[in-house]
Amino acid sequence: MSAPPPPVSLSSLKPGSRCTVVRISGNGGIDHRLLDLGFVPETPVRVLRRAPLGDPASYQLRGFEICLRDSEADRIWVRPETA
């Protein structure tokens, strides 16, 4: 049995990817807001699409869609699903 992939930032994933939230890094109000929006550990997330210039991106979690800038998504560490 292989080891699970290491955590990566949510902003590094391509559209169509699925992952699970591991943790939120950093301090400050945005981190608490991300937790309030549902980015809590063990939450499944799907990357839906990116803007034409790459930033922001849309994500689906807990039955809703949210757009985050890469600077916000960089604070969310996830474990990508393996095929």
PyMOL Python script that loads the backbone (N, CA, C, O; Angstrom):
from pymol import cmd

cmd.read_pdbstr("""\
ATOM      1  N   MET A   1       0.847  -1.174   0.000  1.00  0.00           N
ATOM      2  CA  MET A   1       0.000   0.000   0.000  1.00  0.00           C
ATOM      3  C   MET A   1       0.890   1.234   0.000  1.00  0.00           C
ATOM      4  O   MET A   1       1.842   1.312   0.777  1.00  0.00           O
ATOM      5  N   SER A   2       0.590   2.202  -0.868  1.00  0.00           N
ATOM      6  CA  SER A   2       1.435   3.389  -0.977  1.00  0.00           C
ATOM      7  C   SER A   2       1.008   4.461   0.029  1.00  0.00           C
ATOM      8  O   SER A   2      -0.134   4.495   0.485  1.00  0.00           O
ATOM      9  N   ALA A   3       1.953   5.322   0.353  1.00  0.00           N
ATOM     10  CA  ALA A   3       1.685   6.415   1.290  1.00  0.00           C
ATOM     11  C   ALA A   3       0.821   7.469   0.598  1.00  0.00           C
ATOM     12  O   ALA A   3       0.906   7.640  -0.618  1.00  0.00           O
ATOM     13  N   PRO A   4      -0.004   8.171   1.363  1.00  0.00           N
ATOM     14  CA  PRO A   4      -0.811   9.230   0.752  1.00  0.00           C
ATOM     15  C   PRO A   4       0.083  10.355   0.252  1.00  0.00           C
ATOM     16  O   PRO A   4       1.178  10.553   0.778  1.00  0.00           O
ATOM     17  N   PRO A   5      -0.368  11.093  -0.754  1.00  0.00           N
ATOM     18  CA  PRO A   5       0.454  12.194  -1.257  1.00  0.00           C
ATOM     19  C   PRO A   5       0.623  13.274  -0.194  1.00  0.00           C
ATOM     20  O   PRO A   5      -0.239  13.426   0.672  1.00  0.00           O
ATOM     21  N   PRO A   6       1.715  14.020  -0.247  1.00  0.00           N
ATOM     22  CA  PRO A   6       1.922  15.089   0.747  1.00  0.00           C
ATOM     23  C   PRO A   6       0.952  16.237   0.495  1.00  0.00           C
ATOM     24  O   PRO A   6       0.492  16.423  -0.631  1.00  0.00           O
ATOM     25  N   PRO A   7       0.639  17.007   1.530  1.00  0.00           N
ATOM     26  CA  PRO A   7      -0.249  18.154   1.350  1.00  0.00           C
ATOM     27  C   PRO A   7       0.362  19.205   0.420  1.00  0.00           C
ATOM     28  O   PRO A   7       1.575  19.414   0.408  1.00  0.00           O
ATOM     29  N   VAL A   8      -0.501  19.857  -0.355  1.00  0.00           N
ATOM     30  CA  VAL A   8      -0.118  20.959  -1.244  1.00  0.00           C
ATOM     31  C   VAL A   8      -1.107  22.096  -1.031  1.00  0.00           C
ATOM     32  O   VAL A   8      -2.160  21.898  -0.425  1.00  0.00           O
ATOM     33  N   SER A   9      -0.781  23.276  -1.521  1.00  0.00           N
ATOM     34  CA  SER A   9      -1.729  24.391  -1.396  1.00  0.00           C
ATOM     35  C   SER A   9      -2.849  24.210  -2.412  1.00  0.00           C
ATOM     36  O   SER A   9      -2.637  23.682  -3.504  1.00  0.00           O
ATOM     37  N   LEU A  10      -4.031  24.650  -2.042  1.00  0.00           N
ATOM     38  CA  LEU A  10      -5.201  24.518  -2.907  1.00  0.00           C
ATOM     39  C   LEU A  10      -4.989  25.233  -4.235  1.00  0.00           C
ATOM     40  O   LEU A  10      -5.480  24.775  -5.266  1.00  0.00           O
ATOM     41  N   SER A  11      -4.274  26.338  -4.224  1.00  0.00           N
ATOM     42  CA  SER A  11      -4.055  27.109  -5.452  1.00  0.00           C
ATOM     43  C   SER A  11      -3.215  26.368  -6.486  1.00  0.00           C
ATOM     44  O   SER A  11      -3.222  26.743  -7.659  1.00  0.00           O
ATOM     45  N   SER A  12      -2.494  25.330  -6.083  1.00  0.00           N
ATOM     46  CA  SER A  12      -1.617  24.607  -7.014  1.00  0.00           C
ATOM     47  C   SER A  12      -2.354  23.547  -7.838  1.00  0.00           C
ATOM     48  O   SER A  12      -1.772  22.979  -8.763  1.00  0.00           O
ATOM     49  N   LEU A  13      -3.613  23.274  -7.523  1.00  0.00           N
ATOM     50  CA  LEU A  13      -4.352  22.229  -8.225  1.00  0.00           C
ATOM     51  C   LEU A  13      -5.025  22.759  -9.488  1.00  0.00           C
ATOM     52  O   LEU A  13      -5.396  23.930  -9.570  1.00  0.00           O
ATOM     53  N   LYS A  14      -5.172  21.880 -10.458  1.00  0.00           N
ATOM     54  CA  LYS A  14      -5.781  22.233 -11.738  1.00  0.00           C
ATOM     55  C   LYS A  14      -7.287  21.973 -11.699  1.00  0.00           C
ATOM     56  O   LYS A  14      -7.751  21.170 -10.889  1.00  0.00           O
ATOM     57  N   PRO A  15      -8.057  22.642 -12.566  1.00  0.00           N
ATOM     58  CA  PRO A  15      -9.495  22.364 -12.641  1.00  0.00           C
ATOM     59  C   PRO A  15      -9.767  20.877 -12.877  1.00  0.00           C
ATOM     60  O   PRO A  15      -9.067  20.217 -13.646  1.00  0.00           O
ATOM     61  N   GLY A  16     -10.791  20.368 -12.206  1.00  0.00           N
ATOM     62  CA  GLY A  16     -11.135  18.954 -12.272  1.00  0.00           C
ATOM     63  C   GLY A  16     -10.544  18.143 -11.136  1.00  0.00           C
ATOM     64  O   GLY A  16     -10.965  17.011 -10.897  1.00  0.00           O
ATOM     65  N   SER A  17      -9.568  18.711 -10.427  1.00  0.00           N
ATOM     66  CA  SER A  17      -8.932  18.003  -9.306  1.00  0.00           C
ATOM     67  C   SER A  17      -9.881  17.925  -8.120  1.00  0.00           C
ATOM     68  O   SER A  17     -10.725  18.796  -7.911  1.00  0.00           O
ATOM     69  N   ARG A  18      -9.716  16.861  -7.355  1.00  0.00           N
ATOM     70  CA  ARG A  18     -10.451  16.686  -6.102  1.00  0.00           C
ATOM     71  C   ARG A  18      -9.427  16.527  -4.985  1.00  0.00           C
ATOM     72  O   ARG A  18      -8.343  15.978  -5.186  1.00  0.00           O
ATOM     73  N   CYS A  19      -9.794  17.018  -3.803  1.00  0.00           N
ATOM     74  CA  CYS A  19      -8.860  16.966  -2.683  1.00  0.00           C
ATOM     75  C   CYS A  19      -9.638  17.033  -1.372  1.00  0.00           C
ATOM     76  O   CYS A  19     -10.859  17.190  -1.356  1.00  0.00           O
ATOM     77  N   THR A  20      -8.894  16.910  -0.277  1.00  0.00           N
ATOM     78  CA  THR A  20      -9.460  17.005   1.070  1.00  0.00           C
ATOM     79  C   THR A  20      -8.637  18.008   1.862  1.00  0.00           C
ATOM     80  O   THR A  20      -7.406  17.973   1.842  1.00  0.00           O
ATOM     81  N   VAL A  21      -9.325  18.900   2.557  1.00  0.00           N
ATOM     82  CA  VAL A  21      -8.639  19.921   3.351  1.00  0.00           C
ATOM     83  C   VAL A  21      -7.874  19.254   4.497  1.00  0.00           C
ATOM     84  O   VAL A  21      -8.400  18.381   5.187  1.00  0.00           O
ATOM     85  N   VAL A  22      -6.622  19.682   4.685  1.00  0.00           N
ATOM     86  CA  VAL A  22      -5.780  19.199   5.772  1.00  0.00           C
ATOM     87  C   VAL A  22      -5.712  20.243   6.881  1.00  0.00           C
ATOM     88  O   VAL A  22      -5.931  19.935   8.053  1.00  0.00           O
ATOM     89  N   ARG A  23      -5.401  21.506   6.489  1.00  0.00           N
ATOM     90  CA  ARG A  23      -5.290  22.576   7.489  1.00  0.00           C
ATOM     91  C   ARG A  23      -5.310  23.935   6.795  1.00  0.00           C
ATOM     92  O   ARG A  23      -5.158  24.035   5.578  1.00  0.00           O
ATOM     93  N   ILE A  24      -5.502  24.975   7.603  1.00  0.00           N
ATOM     94  CA  ILE A  24      -5.382  26.359   7.160  1.00  0.00           C
ATOM     95  C   ILE A  24      -4.126  26.912   7.827  1.00  0.00           C
ATOM     96  O   ILE A  24      -3.950  26.761   9.036  1.00  0.00           O
ATOM     97  N   SER A  25      -3.252  27.550   7.051  1.00  0.00           N
ATOM     98  CA  SER A  25      -2.014  28.075   7.623  1.00  0.00           C
ATOM     99  C   SER A  25      -2.084  29.588   7.757  1.00  0.00           C
ATOM    100  O   SER A  25      -2.859  30.252   7.068  1.00  0.00           O
ATOM    101  N   GLY A  26      -1.278  30.111   8.639  1.00  0.00           N
ATOM    102  CA  GLY A  26      -1.183  31.553   8.819  1.00  0.00           C
ATOM    103  C   GLY A  26      -2.026  32.043   9.975  1.00  0.00           C
ATOM    104  O   GLY A  26      -2.686  31.265  10.663  1.00  0.00           O
ATOM    105  N   ASN A  27      -1.990  33.330  10.171  1.00  0.00           N
ATOM    106  CA  ASN A  27      -2.749  33.987  11.235  1.00  0.00           C
ATOM    107  C   ASN A  27      -3.572  35.100  10.624  1.00  0.00           C
ATOM    108  O   ASN A  27      -3.279  35.579   9.529  1.00  0.00           O
ATOM    109  N   GLY A  28      -4.587  35.501  11.330  1.00  0.00           N
ATOM    110  CA  GLY A  28      -5.330  36.667  10.890  1.00  0.00           C
ATOM    111  C   GLY A  28      -6.777  36.376  10.554  1.00  0.00           C
ATOM    112  O   GLY A  28      -7.239  35.237  10.621  1.00  0.00           O
ATOM    113  N   GLY A  29      -7.466  37.420  10.198  1.00  0.00           N
ATOM    114  CA  GLY A  29      -8.890  37.351   9.936  1.00  0.00           C
ATOM    115  C   GLY A  29      -9.271  36.484   8.754  1.00  0.00           C
ATOM    116  O   GLY A  29     -10.301  35.810   8.792  1.00  0.00           O
ATOM    117  N   ILE A  30      -8.455  36.486   7.695  1.00  0.00           N
ATOM    118  CA  ILE A  30      -8.812  35.690   6.521  1.00  0.00           C
ATOM    119  C   ILE A  30      -8.823  34.208   6.851  1.00  0.00           C
ATOM    120  O   ILE A  30      -9.640  33.465   6.307  1.00  0.00           O
ATOM    121  N   ASP A  31      -7.935  33.761   7.727  1.00  0.00           N
ATOM    122  CA  ASP A  31      -7.893  32.351   8.100  1.00  0.00           C
ATOM    123  C   ASP A  31      -9.161  31.943   8.833  1.00  0.00           C
ATOM    124  O   ASP A  31      -9.709  30.869   8.583  1.00  0.00           O
ATOM    125  N   HIS A  32      -9.628  32.794   9.736  1.00  0.00           N
ATOM    126  CA  HIS A  32     -10.875  32.507  10.443  1.00  0.00           C
ATOM    127  C   HIS A  32     -12.052  32.535   9.479  1.00  0.00           C
ATOM    128  O   HIS A  32     -12.986  31.744   9.611  1.00  0.00           O
ATOM    129  N   ARG A  33     -12.008  33.441   8.515  1.00  0.00           N
ATOM    130  CA  ARG A  33     -13.090  33.526   7.533  1.00  0.00           C
ATOM    131  C   ARG A  33     -13.127  32.268   6.664  1.00  0.00           C
ATOM    132  O   ARG A  33     -14.209  31.762   6.365  1.00  0.00           O
ATOM    133  N   LEU A  34     -11.973  31.762   6.259  1.00  0.00           N
ATOM    134  CA  LEU A  34     -11.926  30.526   5.463  1.00  0.00           C
ATOM    135  C   LEU A  34     -12.519  29.355   6.251  1.00  0.00           C
ATOM    136  O   LEU A  34     -13.239  28.528   5.693  1.00  0.00           O
ATOM    137  N   LEU A  35     -12.215  29.290   7.542  1.00  0.00           N
ATOM    138  CA  LEU A  35     -12.810  28.250   8.386  1.00  0.00           C
ATOM    139  C   LEU A  35     -14.321  28.429   8.459  1.00  0.00           C
ATOM    140  O   LEU A  35     -15.065  27.452   8.370  1.00  0.00           O
ATOM    141  N   ASP A  36     -14.781  29.668   8.619  1.00  0.00           N
ATOM    142  CA  ASP A  36     -16.217  29.949   8.667  1.00  0.00           C
ATOM    143  C   ASP A  36     -16.917  29.557   7.369  1.00  0.00           C
ATOM    144  O   ASP A  36     -18.078  29.149   7.387  1.00  0.00           O
ATOM    145  N   LEU A  37     -16.215  29.680   6.247  1.00  0.00           N
ATOM    146  CA  LEU A  37     -16.789  29.334   4.948  1.00  0.00           C
ATOM    147  C   LEU A  37     -16.828  27.824   4.699  1.00  0.00           C
ATOM    148  O   LEU A  37     -17.400  27.379   3.704  1.00  0.00           O
ATOM    149  N   GLY A  38     -16.226  27.035   5.588  1.00  0.00           N
ATOM    150  CA  GLY A  38     -16.308  25.591   5.459  1.00  0.00           C
ATOM    151  C   GLY A  38     -15.023  24.882   5.128  1.00  0.00           C
ATOM    152  O   GLY A  38     -15.031  23.660   4.977  1.00  0.00           O
ATOM    153  N   PHE A  39     -13.919  25.587   5.007  1.00  0.00           N
ATOM    154  CA  PHE A  39     -12.631  24.957   4.712  1.00  0.00           C
ATOM    155  C   PHE A  39     -12.028  24.401   5.999  1.00  0.00           C
ATOM    156  O   PHE A  39     -10.982  24.860   6.456  1.00  0.00           O
ATOM    157  N   VAL A  40     -12.696  23.417   6.570  1.00  0.00           N
ATOM    158  CA  VAL A  40     -12.237  22.781   7.801  1.00  0.00           C
ATOM    159  C   VAL A  40     -11.619  21.432   7.444  1.00  0.00           C
ATOM    160  O   VAL A  40     -11.957  20.859   6.409  1.00  0.00           O
ATOM    161  N   PRO A  41     -10.719  20.917   8.284  1.00  0.00           N
ATOM    162  CA  PRO A  41     -10.082  19.635   7.986  1.00  0.00           C
ATOM    163  C   PRO A  41     -11.096  18.536   7.667  1.00  0.00           C
ATOM    164  O   PRO A  41     -12.176  18.467   8.253  1.00  0.00           O
ATOM    165  N   GLU A  42     -10.714  17.691   6.728  1.00  0.00           N
ATOM    166  CA  GLU A  42     -11.481  16.539   6.243  1.00  0.00           C
ATOM    167  C   GLU A  42     -12.626  16.911   5.305  1.00  0.00           C
ATOM    168  O   GLU A  42     -13.430  16.047   4.957  1.00  0.00           O
ATOM    169  N   THR A  43     -12.722  18.171   4.886  1.00  0.00           N
ATOM    170  CA  THR A  43     -13.763  18.584   3.948  1.00  0.00           C
ATOM    171  C   THR A  43     -13.316  18.309   2.519  1.00  0.00           C
ATOM    172  O   THR A  43     -12.238  18.747   2.120  1.00  0.00           O
ATOM    173  N   PRO A  44     -14.129  17.585   1.733  1.00  0.00           N
ATOM    174  CA  PRO A  44     -13.787  17.377   0.322  1.00  0.00           C
ATOM    175  C   PRO A  44     -14.006  18.656  -0.488  1.00  0.00           C
ATOM    176  O   PRO A  44     -14.971  19.387  -0.264  1.00  0.00           O
ATOM    177  N   VAL A  45     -13.098  18.914  -1.432  1.00  0.00           N
ATOM    178  CA  VAL A  45     -13.160  20.101  -2.281  1.00  0.00           C
ATOM    179  C   VAL A  45     -12.886  19.670  -3.713  1.00  0.00           C
ATOM    180  O   VAL A  45     -12.073  18.781  -3.967  1.00  0.00           O
ATOM    181  N   ARG A  46     -13.585  20.322  -4.652  1.00  0.00           N
ATOM    182  CA  ARG A  46     -13.326  20.079  -6.072  1.00  0.00           C
ATOM    183  C   ARG A  46     -12.984  21.406  -6.730  1.00  0.00           C
ATOM    184  O   ARG A  46     -13.663  22.409  -6.504  1.00  0.00           O
ATOM    185  N   VAL A  47     -11.927  21.415  -7.547  1.00  0.00           N
ATOM    186  CA  VAL A  47     -11.538  22.617  -8.290  1.00  0.00           C
ATOM    187  C   VAL A  47     -12.395  22.650  -9.550  1.00  0.00           C
ATOM    188  O   VAL A  47     -12.339  21.726 -10.362  1.00  0.00           O
ATOM    189  N   LEU A  48     -13.183  23.701  -9.719  1.00  0.00           N
ATOM    190  CA  LEU A  48     -14.098  23.782 -10.853  1.00  0.00           C
ATOM    191  C   LEU A  48     -13.462  24.438 -12.076  1.00  0.00           C
ATOM    192  O   LEU A  48     -13.414  23.830 -13.145  1.00  0.00           O
ATOM    193  N   ARG A  49     -12.977  25.666 -11.933  1.00  0.00           N
ATOM    194  CA  ARG A  49     -12.405  26.382 -13.084  1.00  0.00           C
ATOM    195  C   ARG A  49     -11.553  27.550 -12.595  1.00  0.00           C
ATOM    196  O   ARG A  49     -11.612  27.963 -11.437  1.00  0.00           O
ATOM    197  N   ARG A  50     -10.761  28.058 -13.532  1.00  0.00           N
ATOM    198  CA  ARG A  50      -9.925  29.231 -13.262  1.00  0.00           C
ATOM    199  C   ARG A  50     -10.338  30.347 -14.218  1.00  0.00           C
ATOM    200  O   ARG A  50     -10.833  30.086 -15.315  1.00  0.00           O
ATOM    201  N   ALA A  51     -10.134  31.576 -13.797  1.00  0.00           N
ATOM    202  CA  ALA A  51     -10.385  32.734 -14.662  1.00  0.00           C
ATOM    203  C   ALA A  51      -9.421  32.682 -15.845  1.00  0.00           C
ATOM    204  O   ALA A  51      -8.384  32.023 -15.762  1.00  0.00           O
ATOM    205  N   PRO A  52      -9.741  33.361 -16.938  1.00  0.00           N
ATOM    206  CA  PRO A  52      -8.871  33.316 -18.126  1.00  0.00           C
ATOM    207  C   PRO A  52      -7.404  33.658 -17.850  1.00  0.00           C
ATOM    208  O   PRO A  52      -6.516  33.106 -18.499  1.00  0.00           O
ATOM    209  N   LEU A  53      -7.139  34.550 -16.907  1.00  0.00           N
ATOM    210  CA  LEU A  53      -5.750  34.877 -16.577  1.00  0.00           C
ATOM    211  C   LEU A  53      -5.224  34.075 -15.400  1.00  0.00           C
ATOM    212  O   LEU A  53      -4.120  34.329 -14.918  1.00  0.00           O
ATOM    213  N   GLY A  54      -6.017  33.096 -14.927  1.00  0.00           N
ATOM    214  CA  GLY A  54      -5.547  32.178 -13.896  1.00  0.00           C
ATOM    215  C   GLY A  54      -5.953  32.493 -12.469  1.00  0.00           C
ATOM    216  O   GLY A  54      -5.884  31.615 -11.609  1.00  0.00           O
ATOM    217  N   ASP A  55      -6.373  33.717 -12.190  1.00  0.00           N
ATOM    218  CA  ASP A  55      -6.704  34.096 -10.824  1.00  0.00           C
ATOM    219  C   ASP A  55      -7.917  35.008 -10.866  1.00  0.00           C
ATOM    220  O   ASP A  55      -7.857  36.027 -11.553  1.00  0.00           O
ATOM    221  N   PRO A  56      -9.004  34.715 -10.186  1.00  0.00           N
ATOM    222  CA  PRO A  56      -9.242  33.704  -9.160  1.00  0.00           C
ATOM    223  C   PRO A  56      -9.664  32.357  -9.746  1.00  0.00           C
ATOM    224  O   PRO A  56      -9.714  32.175 -10.962  1.00  0.00           O
ATOM    225  N   ALA A  57      -9.963  31.429  -8.853  1.00  0.00           N
ATOM    226  CA  ALA A  57     -10.451  30.104  -9.235  1.00  0.00           C
ATOM    227  C   ALA A  57     -11.727  29.804  -8.459  1.00  0.00           C
ATOM    228  O   ALA A  57     -11.952  30.351  -7.379  1.00  0.00           O
ATOM    229  N   SER A  58     -12.568  28.922  -9.024  1.00  0.00           N
ATOM    230  CA  SER A  58     -13.814  28.506  -8.370  1.00  0.00           C
ATOM    231  C   SER A  58     -13.640  27.112  -7.789  1.00  0.00           C
ATOM    232  O   SER A  58     -13.035  26.230  -8.398  1.00  0.00           O
ATOM    233  N   TYR A  59     -14.188  26.942  -6.594  1.00  0.00           N
ATOM    234  CA  TYR A  59     -14.114  25.664  -5.890  1.00  0.00           C
ATOM    235  C   TYR A  59     -15.511  25.272  -5.428  1.00  0.00           C
ATOM    236  O   TYR A  59     -16.362  26.126  -5.181  1.00  0.00           O
ATOM    237  N   GLN A  60     -15.730  23.970  -5.317  1.00  0.00           N
ATOM    238  CA  GLN A  60     -17.005  23.467  -4.805  1.00  0.00           C
ATOM    239  C   GLN A  60     -16.741  22.694  -3.521  1.00  0.00           C
ATOM    240  O   GLN A  60     -15.883  21.814  -3.473  1.00  0.00           O
ATOM    241  N   LEU A  61     -17.503  23.042  -2.473  1.00  0.00           N
ATOM    242  CA  LEU A  61     -17.417  22.316  -1.215  1.00  0.00           C
ATOM    243  C   LEU A  61     -18.724  22.500  -0.469  1.00  0.00           C
ATOM    244  O   LEU A  61     -19.374  23.540  -0.579  1.00  0.00           O
ATOM    245  N   ARG A  62     -19.099  21.496   0.281  1.00  0.00           N
ATOM    246  CA  ARG A  62     -20.284  21.545   1.136  1.00  0.00           C
ATOM    247  C   ARG A  62     -21.539  22.029   0.414  1.00  0.00           C
ATOM    248  O   ARG A  62     -22.381  22.698   1.013  1.00  0.00           O
ATOM    249  N   GLY A  63     -21.667  21.693  -0.876  1.00  0.00           N
ATOM    250  CA  GLY A  63     -22.871  22.023  -1.631  1.00  0.00           C
ATOM    251  C   GLY A  63     -22.921  23.428  -2.201  1.00  0.00           C
ATOM    252  O   GLY A  63     -23.967  23.834  -2.708  1.00  0.00           O
ATOM    253  N   PHE A  64     -21.841  24.186  -2.141  1.00  0.00           N
ATOM    254  CA  PHE A  64     -21.844  25.513  -2.749  1.00  0.00           C
ATOM    255  C   PHE A  64     -20.542  25.758  -3.488  1.00  0.00           C
ATOM    256  O   PHE A  64     -19.576  25.006  -3.355  1.00  0.00           O
ATOM    257  N   GLU A  65     -20.540  26.837  -4.275  1.00  0.00           N
ATOM    258  CA  GLU A  65     -19.392  27.219  -5.075  1.00  0.00           C
ATOM    259  C   GLU A  65     -18.826  28.524  -4.525  1.00  0.00           C
ATOM    260  O   GLU A  65     -19.575  29.425  -4.148  1.00  0.00           O
ATOM    261  N   ILE A  66     -17.509  28.617  -4.483  1.00  0.00           N
ATOM    262  CA  ILE A  66     -16.860  29.831  -3.981  1.00  0.00           C
ATOM    263  C   ILE A  66     -15.649  30.140  -4.846  1.00  0.00           C
ATOM    264  O   ILE A  66     -14.947  29.237  -5.302  1.00  0.00           O
ATOM    265  N   CYS A  67     -15.413  31.435  -5.066  1.00  0.00           N
ATOM    266  CA  CYS A  67     -14.222  31.885  -5.788  1.00  0.00           C
ATOM    267  C   CYS A  67     -13.219  32.431  -4.780  1.00  0.00           C
ATOM    268  O   CYS A  67     -13.568  33.198  -3.883  1.00  0.00           O
ATOM    269  N   LEU A  68     -11.974  32.021  -4.948  1.00  0.00           N
ATOM    270  CA  LEU A  68     -10.896  32.515  -4.082  1.00  0.00           C
ATOM    271  C   LEU A  68      -9.728  32.971  -4.950  1.00  0.00           C
ATOM    272  O   LEU A  68      -9.429  32.366  -5.979  1.00  0.00           O
ATOM    273  N   ARG A  69      -9.090  34.020  -4.530  1.00  0.00           N
ATOM    274  CA  ARG A  69      -7.834  34.429  -5.173  1.00  0.00           C
ATOM    275  C   ARG A  69      -6.741  33.450  -4.750  1.00  0.00           C
ATOM    276  O   ARG A  69      -6.852  32.790  -3.717  1.00  0.00           O
ATOM    277  N   ASP A  70      -5.696  33.364  -5.551  1.00  0.00           N
ATOM    278  CA  ASP A  70      -4.591  32.454  -5.213  1.00  0.00           C
ATOM    279  C   ASP A  70      -3.968  32.811  -3.861  1.00  0.00           C
ATOM    280  O   ASP A  70      -3.534  31.921  -3.129  1.00  0.00           O
ATOM    281  N   SER A  71      -3.920  34.094  -3.525  1.00  0.00           N
ATOM    282  CA  SER A  71      -3.338  34.487  -2.244  1.00  0.00           C
ATOM    283  C   SER A  71      -4.141  33.925  -1.072  1.00  0.00           C
ATOM    284  O   SER A  71      -3.582  33.666  -0.006  1.00  0.00           O
ATOM    285  N   GLU A  72      -5.436  33.739  -1.262  1.00  0.00           N
ATOM    286  CA  GLU A  72      -6.285  33.129  -0.226  1.00  0.00           C
ATOM    287  C   GLU A  72      -6.161  31.605  -0.263  1.00  0.00           C
ATOM    288  O   GLU A  72      -6.030  30.961   0.778  1.00  0.00           O
ATOM    289  N   ALA A  73      -6.204  31.037  -1.465  1.00  0.00           N
ATOM    290  CA  ALA A  73      -6.120  29.584  -1.616  1.00  0.00           C
ATOM    291  C   ALA A  73      -4.751  29.041  -1.214  1.00  0.00           C
ATOM    292  O   ALA A  73      -4.628  27.861  -0.885  1.00  0.00           O
ATOM    293  N   ASP A  74      -3.717  29.889  -1.238  1.00  0.00           N
ATOM    294  CA  ASP A  74      -2.377  29.469  -0.801  1.00  0.00           C
ATOM    295  C   ASP A  74      -2.355  29.095   0.677  1.00  0.00           C
ATOM    296  O   ASP A  74      -1.488  28.334   1.106  1.00  0.00           O
ATOM    297  N   ARG A  75      -3.292  29.615   1.455  1.00  0.00           N
ATOM    298  CA  ARG A  75      -3.348  29.339   2.898  1.00  0.00           C
ATOM    299  C   ARG A  75      -4.036  28.021   3.223  1.00  0.00           C
ATOM    300  O   ARG A  75      -3.983  27.554   4.361  1.00  0.00           O
ATOM    301  N   ILE A  76      -4.682  27.420   2.228  1.00  0.00           N
ATOM    302  CA  ILE A  76      -5.433  26.174   2.444  1.00  0.00           C
ATOM    303  C   ILE A  76      -4.583  25.006   1.959  1.00  0.00           C
ATOM    304  O   ILE A  76      -4.267  24.905   0.773  1.00  0.00           O
ATOM    305  N   TRP A  77      -4.217  24.130   2.883  1.00  0.00           N
ATOM    306  CA  TRP A  77      -3.411  22.951   2.546  1.00  0.00           C
ATOM    307  C   TRP A  77      -4.336  21.750   2.405  1.00  0.00           C
ATOM    308  O   TRP A  77      -5.163  21.469   3.272  1.00  0.00           O
ATOM    309  N   VAL A  78      -4.173  21.053   1.291  1.00  0.00           N
ATOM    310  CA  VAL A  78      -5.059  19.937   0.954  1.00  0.00           C
ATOM    311  C   VAL A  78      -4.258  18.702   0.583  1.00  0.00           C
ATOM    312  O   VAL A  78      -3.073  18.782   0.260  1.00  0.00           O
ATOM    313  N   ARG A  79      -4.920  17.574   0.634  1.00  0.00           N
ATOM    314  CA  ARG A  79      -4.327  16.317   0.164  1.00  0.00           C
ATOM    315  C   ARG A  79      -5.067  15.925  -1.099  1.00  0.00           C
ATOM    316  O   ARG A  79      -6.255  15.608  -1.039  1.00  0.00           O
ATOM    317  N   PRO A  80      -4.387  15.940  -2.255  1.00  0.00           N
ATOM    318  CA  PRO A  80      -5.041  15.588  -3.522  1.00  0.00           C
ATOM    319  C   PRO A  80      -5.501  14.128  -3.513  1.00  0.00           C
ATOM    320  O   PRO A  80      -4.864  13.272  -2.899  1.00  0.00           O
ATOM    321  N   GLU A  81      -6.601  13.858  -4.194  1.00  0.00           N
ATOM    322  CA  GLU A  81      -7.060  12.476  -4.362  1.00  0.00           C
ATOM    323  C   GLU A  81      -6.177  11.800  -5.399  1.00  0.00           C
ATOM    324  O   GLU A  81      -5.763  12.414  -6.382  1.00  0.00           O
ATOM    325  N   THR A  82      -5.900  10.538  -5.161  1.00  0.00           N
ATOM    326  CA  THR A  82      -5.136   9.767  -6.131  1.00  0.00           C
ATOM    327  C   THR A  82      -6.105   8.920  -6.930  1.00  0.00           C
ATOM    328  O   THR A  82      -7.123   8.466  -6.407  1.00  0.00           O
ATOM    329  N   ALA A  83      -5.793   8.708  -8.184  1.00  0.00           N
ATOM    330  CA  ALA A  83      -6.688   7.963  -9.082  1.00  0.00           C
ATOM    331  C   ALA A  83      -6.686   6.486  -8.798  1.00  0.00           C
ATOM    332  O   ALA A  83      -7.388   5.728  -9.468  1.00  0.00           O
TER     333      ALA A  83
END
""", "prot")
cmd.dss("prot")
cmd.show_as("cartoon", "prot")
cmd.util.cbc("prot")
cmd.orient("prot")
